[in-house]
């Protein structure tokens, strides 16, 4: 029997953007004790598609078969965004990208291999983003933290050459990848 997991297909940050993002996460920890994202067992990334599946190897086979269509994925940052709540989420935004939508379309086309698809990746909900702060920021410190992040001005472009598979059943960890 195949093991049921919560799986995310993601694009990892690379190069200078990864370095700047990791430095920002380290500085947020040192200055504000914000560490939830920093302490994950994976690189900062853009979640393209996620949910519950028992067909991880089949999903990988489909992506591998189609990877020539994807080549290198050009990503350009587009500022910072926020989901406001009592524990705000702050994220790095990316410009719209046809290649990301092609990969997502392929995964939606093969949704039969997913028992459940997360709401956050539904067509009308998804945005290209990398979470910087989640679960450990209060509204009281939101203003100073957001001003600090904005001063860092992470404007960068990168080319990603891989997709990663993250198992987030218990903790978020990279379990596999596909080179593009």
Buried (B, 14 or more C-beta within 10 A) or exposed (E): EEEBBBBBBBBBBBEEBBEBBBEBBEBBBEEBEBBBBBEBEBBBBBBBBBBBBBBBEBBBEBBEEBBEEBEEBBBBBBEBBBEEEEBBBBBBBBEEBEBBBBBBEBBBEBEEBBEEBBEEBEEEEBEBBBBBBBEBBEEEBBEEBBEBBEEBEBEBEBEBBBBBBBBBEEEBEBBBBBEB
